[in-house]
Amino acid sequence: MVSSVPKDSQSVSELKEFYRQMVLIRKFEEAAAKAYSVGKIGGFLHLYIGQEAVGVGAIASLTPKDYIVSTYRDHGHALARGLNPKPLMAELFGKATGISKGNGGSMHFFDRNAHFMGGHGIVGGHISLAAGIAFASKYKKEDSVTICFFGEGAANIGSFHEGLNLAAIWKLPVVFICENNHYAMGTPEYRALAVKDVSVRAYAYDMARDHIEGDEVRKVRDHVQVAVERARRGEGPTLIEVSTYRFRGHSMSDPAKYRTKEELDAYKKKDPLMRARHELELGGIKEEELDKMDLEIQTQIDEAYEYAETSPEPPLSQLHKYVYAEDK
């Protein structure tokens, strides 16, 4: 693991905040996995463990007026945006205090005030929606940029091409970020992508492109920031591919037997949290201070877990009622 030493106190402070966000995401996801394993969370649960540097770095390039459109693997993006872990955990538990009042669950976090526009369960379907949000910003002459996260599996969906084509034609203020974790569910990229590099598809739409590794949070922020500033200047969209890796299966129900232990261990040696922590220590932050931060974040997550457990169920009046005609 090659680490870069933060050059000044401002850089150290910045990286420390990024590290805090990544640890918050990691511990939130670990708590969610625990809750799922004991039956407190139902349905699907897609964890962001291993990919934290992508979401934290990319979202750090935005302002509060910018928009975020996410996938079904949306927990990390929501936390990086600054959403409160308590209503997020409560949403996973299906409680009335959840961010979507218990109606959405894991895949449908949403907060209009934070410009966090979901959480979408349909693979690739949200990419054209992101183009629509960016079109609205341009139409209303807002100084806003939209970033849209998706996986490499979504790059083969029609909505991907539709969204990129419209964004390019109208020079929309949107940044498309492909989080390539190398497996579309259980299908490795070499079996699904005719051309391994998703970012080169930008050439078909005369669009700016970039391709980076996603294990260093500041690098992700710097590269995404270039694209965000380009979009804000009215110079059109960018397609960025970020190579990353999820340490868990596609979802909690996936044992991930399609990959080897050796492959997983190799990627864990490039854990973005370990890298950020190592760089902070090189920058003069004491191990004890980082351990204290970790404990404080764990307490925050424990409180979110308890909040979710003790929150009320949604009232029956909130649920849709379906009436079926009896057979005569």
C-alpha positions as a LaTeX table, in Angstrom:
\begin{tabular}{lrrr}
\hline
Residue & $x$ (\AA) & $y$ (\AA) & $z$ (\AA) \\
\hline
Met1 & 0.00 & 0.00 & 0.00 \\
Val2 & 1.59 & 3.23 & $-1.20$ \\
Ser3 & 0.53 & 6.16 & 0.97 \\
Ser4 & 0.89 & 9.90 & 0.47 \\
Val5 & 1.71 & 12.04 & 3.50 \\
Pro6 & $-0.67$ & 15.01 & 4.08 \\
Lys7 & 1.42 & 18.12 & 3.39 \\
Asp8 & 0.01 & 20.58 & 5.95 \\
Ser9 & $-2.40$ & 20.89 & 8.86 \\
Gln10 & $-5.29$ & 21.73 & 6.54 \\
Ser11 & $-4.67$ & 18.55 & 4.51 \\
Val12 & $-4.49$ & 16.50 & 7.71 \\
Ser13 & $-7.75$ & 18.02 & 8.98 \\
Glu14 & $-9.45$ & 17.35 & 5.65 \\
Leu15 & $-8.31$ & 13.73 & 5.53 \\
Lys16 & $-9.34$ & 13.26 & 9.16 \\
Glu17 & $-12.89$ & 14.32 & 8.28 \\
Phe18 & $-12.92$ & 11.97 & 5.27 \\
Tyr19 & $-11.69$ & 9.16 & 7.51 \\
Arg20 & $-14.45$ & 9.92 & 10.03 \\
Gln21 & $-17.09$ & 9.68 & 7.30 \\
Met22 & $-15.68$ & 6.41 & 5.96 \\
Val23 & $-15.58$ & 4.86 & 9.44 \\
Leu24 & $-19.17$ & 6.00 & 10.02 \\
Ile25 & $-20.24$ & 4.25 & 6.82 \\
Arg26 & $-18.28$ & 1.08 & 7.65 \\
Lys27 & $-19.71$ & 0.81 & 11.16 \\
Phe28 & $-23.25$ & 1.63 & 9.97 \\
Glu29 & $-23.04$ & $-1.16$ & 7.41 \\
Glu30 & $-21.62$ & $-3.63$ & 9.92 \\
Ala31 & $-24.49$ & $-2.84$ & 12.30 \\
Ala32 & $-27.00$ & $-3.24$ & 9.46 \\
Ala33 & $-25.48$ & $-6.63$ & 8.59 \\
Lys34 & $-25.84$ & $-7.70$ & 12.21 \\
Ala35 & $-29.47$ & $-6.58$ & 12.31 \\
Tyr36 & $-30.23$ & $-8.40$ & 9.06 \\
Ser37 & $-28.65$ & $-11.63$ & 10.33 \\
Val38 & $-30.98$ & $-11.69$ & 13.35 \\
Gly39 & $-34.10$ & $-10.87$ & 11.37 \\
Lys40 & $-34.59$ & $-7.23$ & 12.31 \\
Ile41 & $-34.23$ & $-6.11$ & 8.67 \\
Gly42 & $-36.18$ & $-7.75$ & 5.87 \\
Gly43 & $-35.99$ & $-7.63$ & 2.10 \\
Phe44 & $-32.73$ & $-6.81$ & 0.36 \\
Leu45 & $-29.67$ & $-5.27$ & 1.96 \\
His46 & $-26.74$ & $-4.15$ & $-0.23$ \\
Leu47 & $-23.68$ & $-3.07$ & 1.75 \\
Tyr48 & $-21.10$ & $-0.44$ & 0.78 \\
Ile49 & $-18.20$ & $-1.97$ & 2.70 \\
Gly50 & $-14.98$ & $-1.53$ & 0.71 \\
Gln51 & $-16.29$ & 1.24 & $-1.56$ \\
Glu52 & $-16.40$ & 4.05 & 1.03 \\
Ala53 & $-13.68$ & 6.22 & $-0.55$ \\
Val54 & $-15.71$ & 6.58 & $-3.75$ \\
Gly55 & $-18.84$ & 7.99 & $-2.16$ \\
Val56 & $-17.06$ & 10.13 & 0.40 \\
Gly57 & $-14.57$ & 11.56 & $-2.10$ \\
Ala58 & $-17.13$ & 12.23 & $-4.82$ \\
Ile59 & $-19.71$ & 13.88 & $-2.56$ \\
Ala60 & $-17.00$ & 16.04 & $-0.95$ \\
Ser61 & $-16.74$ & 17.85 & $-4.29$ \\
Leu62 & $-20.34$ & 19.07 & $-4.09$ \\
Thr63 & $-22.11$ & 22.02 & $-2.51$ \\
Pro64 & $-25.41$ & 21.73 & $-0.57$ \\
Lys65 & $-27.35$ & 22.94 & $-3.64$ \\
Asp66 & $-26.06$ & 20.06 & $-5.81$ \\
Tyr67 & $-28.01$ & 16.84 & $-6.35$ \\
Ile68 & $-27.16$ & 13.19 & $-5.77$ \\
Val69 & $-28.84$ & 10.22 & $-7.45$ \\
Ser70 & $-27.89$ & 6.81 & $-6.10$ \\
Thr71 & $-28.44$ & 3.11 & $-6.65$ \\
Tyr72 & $-29.85$ & 0.39 & $-4.40$ \\
Arg73 & $-26.42$ & 0.47 & $-2.65$ \\
Asp74 & $-27.23$ & 3.89 & $-1.24$ \\
His75 & $-26.41$ & 3.84 & 2.51 \\
Gly76 & $-22.86$ & 5.14 & 2.09 \\
His77 & $-23.90$ & 7.92 & $-0.27$ \\
Ala78 & $-26.61$ & 9.10 & 2.14 \\
Leu79 & $-24.22$ & 9.15 & 5.09 \\
Ala80 & $-21.54$ & 10.94 & 3.06 \\
Arg81 & $-24.16$ & 13.58 & 2.23 \\
Gly82 & $-24.56$ & 14.14 & 5.96 \\
Leu83 & $-27.89$ & 12.45 & 6.57 \\
Asn84 & $-28.54$ & 11.42 & 10.19 \\
Pro85 & $-27.78$ & 7.72 & 10.85 \\
Lys86 & $-30.81$ & 7.38 & 13.16 \\
Pro87 & $-33.60$ & 7.78 & 10.55 \\
Leu88 & $-31.48$ & 5.85 & 8.05 \\
Met89 & $-31.20$ & 2.86 & 10.38 \\
Ala90 & $-34.87$ & 3.19 & 11.27 \\
Glu91 & $-35.71$ & 3.01 & 7.57 \\
Leu92 & $-33.82$ & $-0.28$ & 7.32 \\
Phe93 & $-35.92$ & $-1.56$ & 10.23 \\
Gly94 & $-39.10$ & $-0.43$ & 8.43 \\
Lys95 & $-40.05$ & 2.01 & 11.18 \\
Ala96 & $-42.24$ & 5.13 & 11.02 \\
Thr97 & $-39.26$ & 7.30 & 12.01 \\
Gly98 & $-37.30$ & 6.19 & 8.96 \\
Ile99 & $-36.04$ & 8.63 & 6.34 \\
Ser100 & $-38.83$ & 7.38 & 4.02 \\
Lys101 & $-41.27$ & 6.68 & 6.88 \\
Gly102 & $-40.52$ & 2.97 & 6.70 \\
Asn103 & $-41.98$ & 2.68 & 3.20 \\
Gly104 & $-38.76$ & 2.45 & 1.21 \\
Gly105 & $-36.32$ & 0.26 & 3.10 \\
Ser106 & $-32.68$ & $-0.21$ & 2.19 \\
Met107 & $-32.89$ & 0.69 & $-1.49$ \\
His108 & $-34.97$ & 3.86 & $-1.23$ \\
Phe109 & $-33.37$ & 6.44 & 1.03 \\
Phe110 & $-34.59$ & 9.90 & 0.02 \\
Asp111 & $-34.21$ & 13.41 & 1.41 \\
Arg112 & $-35.41$ & 16.27 & $-0.75$ \\
Asn113 & $-34.04$ & 18.93 & 1.61 \\
Ala114 & $-30.54$ & 17.46 & 1.31 \\
His115 & $-30.99$ & 17.09 & $-2.48$ \\
Phe116 & $-30.52$ & 13.34 & $-2.04$ \\
Met117 & $-32.84$ & 12.05 & $-4.74$ \\
Gly118 & $-32.78$ & 8.31 & $-3.98$ \\
Gly119 & $-31.98$ & 5.28 & $-3.69$ \\
His120 & $-33.28$ & 3.42 & $-6.82$ \\
Gly121 & $-33.92$ & $-0.30$ & $-7.08$ \\
Ile122 & $-34.09$ & $-0.65$ & $-10.88$ \\
Val123 & $-30.60$ & $-1.28$ & $-12.28$ \\
Gly124 & $-29.65$ & 1.62 & $-14.54$ \\
Gly125 & $-33.14$ & 3.10 & $-14.57$ \\
His126 & $-32.09$ & 6.10 & $-12.49$ \\
Ile127 & $-29.41$ & 7.29 & $-14.96$ \\
Ser128 & $-31.91$ & 8.98 & $-17.25$ \\
Leu129 & $-33.63$ & 10.41 & $-14.16$ \\
Ala130 & $-30.33$ & 12.06 & $-13.20$ \\
Ala131 & $-30.19$ & 13.60 & $-16.67$ \\
Gly132 & $-33.71$ & 14.88 & $-16.08$ \\
Ile133 & $-32.76$ & 16.48 & $-12.77$ \\
Ala134 & $-29.77$ & 18.14 & $-14.45$ \\
Phe135 & $-32.04$ & 19.34 & $-17.26$ \\
Ala136 & $-34.35$ & 20.92 & $-14.68$ \\
Ser137 & $-31.39$ & 22.72 & $-13.10$ \\
Lys138 & $-30.29$ & 24.09 & $-16.45$ \\
Tyr139 & $-33.84$ & 25.02 & $-17.48$ \\
Lys140 & $-34.39$ & 26.93 & $-14.22$ \\
Lys141 & $-30.91$ & 28.50 & $-14.45$ \\
Glu142 & $-29.86$ & 27.02 & $-11.12$ \\
Asp143 & $-26.18$ & 26.84 & $-10.27$ \\
Ser144 & $-26.51$ & 23.13 & $-9.45$ \\
Val145 & $-24.71$ & 19.99 & $-10.57$ \\
Thr146 & $-26.06$ & 16.45 & $-10.36$ \\
Ile147 & $-23.89$ & 13.42 & $-9.73$ \\
Cys148 & $-25.23$ & 9.97 & $-10.53$ \\
Phe149 & $-23.72$ & 6.77 & $-9.13$ \\
Phe150 & $-24.17$ & 3.40 & $-10.81$ \\
Gly151 & $-22.34$ & 0.10 & $-11.21$ \\
Glu152 & $-20.69$ & $-1.34$ & $-14.29$ \\
Gly153 & $-23.62$ & $-3.73$ & $-14.74$ \\
Ala154 & $-25.88$ & $-0.73$ & $-15.39$ \\
Ala155 & $-23.63$ & 0.38 & $-18.25$ \\
Asn156 & $-25.28$ & $-2.28$ & $-20.43$ \\
Ile157 & $-28.79$ & $-0.98$ & $-19.77$ \\
Gly158 & $-30.60$ & 1.16 & $-22.35$ \\
Ser159 & $-31.23$ & 3.95 & $-19.85$ \\
Phe160 & $-27.46$ & 4.42 & $-19.50$ \\
His161 & $-27.12$ & 5.28 & $-23.20$ \\
Glu162 & $-30.29$ & 7.35 & $-23.22$ \\
Gly163 & $-29.16$ & 9.39 & $-20.22$ \\
Leu164 & $-25.64$ & 10.00 & $-21.53$ \\
Asn165 & $-26.85$ & 10.87 & $-25.01$ \\
Leu166 & $-29.36$ & 13.47 & $-23.78$ \\
Ala167 & $-26.84$ & 14.89 & $-21.31$ \\
Ala168 & $-24.30$ & 15.33 & $-24.09$ \\
Ile169 & $-26.76$ & 16.83 & $-26.60$ \\
Trp170 & $-27.97$ & 19.44 & $-24.11$ \\
Lys171 & $-24.64$ & 19.87 & $-22.26$ \\
Leu172 & $-26.33$ & 19.12 & $-18.96$ \\
Pro173 & $-24.58$ & 19.78 & $-15.63$ \\
Val174 & $-24.24$ & 16.14 & $-14.61$ \\
Val175 & $-21.38$ & 13.82 & $-13.65$ \\
Phe176 & $-21.94$ & 10.10 & $-14.21$ \\
Ile177 & $-19.87$ & 8.00 & $-11.79$ \\
Cys178 & $-19.50$ & 4.30 & $-12.54$ \\
Glu179 & $-18.47$ & 2.48 & $-9.36$ \\
Asn180 & $-16.93$ & $-0.56$ & $-11.01$ \\
Asn181 & $-16.63$ & $-3.19$ & $-8.28$ \\
His182 & $-15.95$ & $-5.79$ & $-11.01$ \\
Tyr183 & $-19.03$ & $-7.95$ & $-10.37$ \\
Ala184 & $-22.54$ & $-7.26$ & $-11.63$ \\
Met185 & $-24.25$ & $-9.28$ & $-8.91$ \\
Gly186 & $-22.20$ & $-12.46$ & $-9.42$ \\
Thr187 & $-21.16$ & $-11.90$ & $-13.02$ \\
Pro188 & $-17.52$ & $-10.81$ & $-13.46$ \\
Glu189 & $-16.95$ & $-7.89$ & $-15.78$ \\
Tyr190 & $-15.03$ & $-9.95$ & $-18.36$ \\
Arg191 & $-18.20$ & $-11.95$ & $-19.02$ \\
Ala192 & $-20.45$ & $-8.90$ & $-19.40$ \\
Leu193 & $-18.41$ & $-6.06$ & $-20.92$ \\
Ala194 & $-17.16$ & $-6.31$ & $-24.49$ \\
Val195 & $-14.76$ & $-3.46$ & $-23.67$ \\
Lys196 & $-13.51$ & $-3.60$ & $-20.09$ \\
Asp197 & $-13.09$ & 0.18 & $-19.66$ \\
Val198 & $-16.58$ & 1.63 & $-19.20$ \\
Ser199 & $-15.29$ & 5.20 & $-19.37$ \\
Val200 & $-14.34$ & 4.95 & $-23.06$ \\
Arg201 & $-18.06$ & 4.82 & $-23.87$ \\
Ala202 & $-17.98$ & 8.58 & $-23.32$ \\
Tyr203 & $-16.34$ & 8.92 & $-26.74$ \\
Ala204 & $-19.58$ & 7.79 & $-28.39$ \\
Tyr205 & $-21.27$ & 10.89 & $-26.96$ \\
Asp206 & $-18.41$ & 13.36 & $-27.39$ \\
Met207 & $-18.25$ & 13.55 & $-23.61$ \\
Ala208 & $-15.33$ & 14.12 & $-21.23$ \\
Arg209 & $-14.13$ & 10.98 & $-19.43$ \\
Asp210 & $-11.87$ & 9.87 & $-16.60$ \\
His211 & $-10.78$ & 6.56 & $-15.08$ \\
Ile212 & $-9.24$ & 6.26 & $-11.61$ \\
Glu213 & $-8.59$ & 3.82 & $-8.78$ \\
Gly214 & $-11.00$ & 4.24 & $-5.88$ \\
Asp215 & $-8.88$ & 3.31 & $-2.87$ \\
Glu216 & $-7.66$ & 6.86 & $-2.05$ \\
Val217 & $-10.39$ & 9.25 & $-0.96$ \\
Arg218 & $-8.59$ & 12.50 & $-1.77$ \\
Lys219 & $-7.74$ & 11.33 & $-5.26$ \\
Val220 & $-11.40$ & 10.56 & $-5.89$ \\
Arg221 & $-12.40$ & 13.99 & $-4.60$ \\
Asp222 & $-9.84$ & 15.77 & $-6.77$ \\
His223 & $-10.84$ & 14.01 & $-9.98$ \\
Val224 & $-14.58$ & 14.35 & $-9.41$ \\
Gln225 & $-14.12$ & 18.01 & $-8.51$ \\
Val226 & $-12.64$ & 18.70 & $-11.94$ \\
Ala227 & $-15.74$ & 17.20 & $-13.57$ \\
Val228 & $-18.12$ & 19.03 & $-11.22$ \\
Glu229 & $-16.48$ & 22.37 & $-11.94$ \\
Arg230 & $-16.60$ & 21.65 & $-15.68$ \\
Ala231 & $-20.33$ & 20.95 & $-15.43$ \\
Arg232 & $-20.91$ & 24.06 & $-13.34$ \\
Arg233 & $-19.22$ & 26.21 & $-15.99$ \\
Gly234 & $-21.72$ & 24.96 & $-18.55$ \\
Glu235 & $-19.20$ & 22.77 & $-20.39$ \\
Gly236 & $-21.25$ & 19.60 & $-20.21$ \\
Pro237 & $-21.23$ & 16.18 & $-18.56$ \\
Thr238 & $-18.43$ & 13.75 & $-17.68$ \\
Leu239 & $-18.34$ & 9.98 & $-17.39$ \\
Ile240 & $-15.97$ & 8.83 & $-14.63$ \\
Glu241 & $-15.18$ & 5.20 & $-13.95$ \\
Val242 & $-13.83$ & 4.45 & $-10.48$ \\
Ser243 & $-12.32$ & 1.01 & $-9.95$ \\
Thr244 & $-13.34$ & $-0.24$ & $-6.51$ \\
Tyr245 & $-14.29$ & $-3.46$ & $-4.72$ \\
Arg246 & $-17.00$ & $-4.60$ & $-2.33$ \\
Phe247 & $-15.80$ & $-6.77$ & 0.54 \\
Arg248 & $-19.20$ & $-8.43$ & 1.03 \\
Gly249 & $-21.48$ & $-10.20$ & $-1.42$ \\
His250 & $-23.80$ & $-8.38$ & $-3.80$ \\
Ser251 & $-26.38$ & $-8.41$ & $-1.01$ \\
Met252 & $-26.63$ & $-10.08$ & 2.38 \\
Ser253 & $-28.14$ & $-13.16$ & 0.73 \\
Asp254 & $-25.11$ & $-13.59$ & $-1.55$ \\
Pro255 & $-22.30$ & $-15.87$ & $-0.26$ \\
Ala256 & $-20.02$ & $-14.58$ & $-3.06$ \\
Lys257 & $-18.66$ & $-18.02$ & $-3.97$ \\
Tyr258 & $-17.85$ & $-16.77$ & $-7.47$ \\
Arg259 & $-14.60$ & $-15.17$ & $-6.24$ \\
Thr260 & $-11.62$ & $-16.61$ & $-4.41$ \\
Lys261 & $-10.43$ & $-15.88$ & $-0.90$ \\
Glu262 & $-7.07$ & $-14.84$ & $-2.36$ \\
Glu263 & $-8.74$ & $-12.22$ & $-4.55$ \\
Leu264 & $-10.72$ & $-10.81$ & $-1.63$ \\
Asp265 & $-7.64$ & $-10.72$ & 0.63 \\
Ala266 & $-5.66$ & $-8.88$ & $-2.04$ \\
Tyr267 & $-8.27$ & $-6.14$ & $-2.25$ \\
Lys268 & $-8.58$ & $-5.92$ & 1.54 \\
Lys269 & $-4.92$ & $-4.97$ & 1.64 \\
Lys270 & $-5.98$ & $-1.84$ & $-0.28$ \\
Asp271 & $-8.81$ & $-1.05$ & 2.15 \\
Pro272 & $-9.46$ & 2.72 & 1.78 \\
Leu273 & $-9.98$ & 3.07 & 5.55 \\
Met274 & $-6.64$ & 1.45 & 6.34 \\
Arg275 & $-4.95$ & 3.66 & 3.79 \\
Ala276 & $-6.47$ & 6.86 & 5.15 \\
Arg277 & $-5.61$ & 5.88 & 8.73 \\
His278 & $-2.01$ & 5.12 & 7.76 \\
Glu279 & $-1.69$ & 8.48 & 6.01 \\
Leu280 & $-3.09$ & 10.27 & 9.06 \\
Glu281 & $-0.53$ & 8.57 & 11.28 \\
Leu282 & 2.21 & 9.62 & 8.86 \\
Gly283 & 0.80 & 13.13 & 9.10 \\
Gly284 & 1.24 & 13.19 & 12.86 \\
Ile285 & $-2.15$ & 12.03 & 14.18 \\
Lys286 & $-1.68$ & 9.71 & 17.16 \\
Glu287 & $-3.09$ & 6.20 & 17.06 \\
Glu288 & $-4.89$ & 6.90 & 20.35 \\
Glu289 & $-6.74$ & 9.85 & 18.80 \\
Leu290 & $-7.94$ & 7.72 & 15.90 \\
Asp291 & $-8.99$ & 4.93 & 18.26 \\
Lys292 & $-11.00$ & 7.47 & 20.26 \\
Met293 & $-12.69$ & 8.67 & 17.07 \\
Asp294 & $-13.57$ & 5.08 & 16.16 \\
Leu295 & $-15.15$ & 4.54 & 19.58 \\
Glu296 & $-17.16$ & 7.76 & 19.35 \\
Ile297 & $-18.50$ & 6.71 & 15.96 \\
Gln298 & $-19.36$ & 3.25 & 17.31 \\
Thr299 & $-21.37$ & 4.92 & 20.08 \\
Gln300 & $-23.19$ & 7.00 & 17.46 \\
Ile301 & $-24.06$ & 3.85 & 15.52 \\
Asp302 & $-25.15$ & 2.02 & 18.69 \\
Glu303 & $-27.51$ & 4.91 & 19.42 \\
Ala304 & $-28.88$ & 4.73 & 15.87 \\
Tyr305 & $-29.45$ & 0.99 & 16.28 \\
Glu306 & $-31.31$ & 1.50 & 19.55 \\
Tyr307 & $-33.35$ & 4.32 & 18.01 \\
Ala308 & $-34.40$ & 2.02 & 15.18 \\
Glu309 & $-35.28$ & $-0.83$ & 17.53 \\
Thr310 & $-37.42$ & 1.32 & 19.82 \\
Ser311 & $-39.15$ & 3.37 & 17.11 \\
Pro312 & $-42.82$ & 2.63 & 16.34 \\
Glu313 & $-44.06$ & 0.67 & 13.37 \\
Pro314 & $-45.84$ & 2.65 & 10.64 \\
Pro315 & $-49.58$ & 2.97 & 11.34 \\
Leu316 & $-51.89$ & 0.76 & 9.34 \\
Ser317 & $-53.53$ & 3.90 & 7.95 \\
Gln318 & $-50.27$ & 4.69 & 6.18 \\
Leu319 & $-50.26$ & 1.41 & 4.29 \\
His320 & $-52.00$ & 1.00 & 0.97 \\
Lys321 & $-55.13$ & $-1.12$ & 1.19 \\
Tyr322 & $-55.93$ & $-3.64$ & $-1.48$ \\
Val323 & $-59.39$ & $-5.11$ & $-1.83$ \\
Tyr324 & $-59.82$ & $-8.29$ & $-3.80$ \\
Ala325 & $-63.20$ & $-9.44$ & $-5.07$ \\
Glu326 & $-64.18$ & $-12.79$ & $-3.69$ \\
Asp327 & $-64.83$ & $-15.58$ & $-6.16$ \\
Lys328 & $-68.57$ & $-16.03$ & $-6.65$ \\
\hline
\end{tabular}
